[in-house]
């Protein structure tokens, strides 16, 4: 069935370090892919998205490229900040967006 | 403007009782979603409404779960004869339409079944 697998956390980095959070997916058809973020004490919010192969989503310095050949949508940021500390969720949508599948979330801790 | 609101924020109930969870989406949002987040796990998709219709109810965990939406606005998720494994945070989200639109999430209802 359709699913999303993302790297387990927590991930702990120093400020200005490079970040990669891996996400791979299994899907029938052609899914759209998303990264959502949940900051401490807040609700989930969309970080970025890509709707077709080779698309790159970007926002707030974060990027992810939809790779159909490797069924991946890895999240990257060149230089993390303490304010990036949050839980990051990879997600996909198929079947005309009638269903969404989220990964288990990866907690990121950035230390000053 | 007002975001997605959910009530109650916390609910403790005894095993076997019925509970109703409410979601008020952002005004004008036609699509509404329910998710469940169990401790240490990701979000589990439950059901999606476009207007008042739910095209696919197969995500509901069992026939004890039901959901409805009226007037294209408020939605209620009902769990009958609650079990301890129903304990979780139930999240609601809304969006402006179908497709790859951003979902706006509510704060959730934390349900504890004792």
Interface residues (C-beta under 8 A of the other chain):
Chain A: X4 X32 X34 X36 X43 X44 X45 X46 X49 X51 X89 X91 X93 X95 X96 X97 X98 X99 X100 X101 X102 X103 X104 X105
Chain B: X3 X4 X33 X35 X40 X41 X42 X43 X44 X45 X48 X55 X56 X59 X91 X93 X98 X99 X100 X102 X103 X104 X105 X106 X107 X108
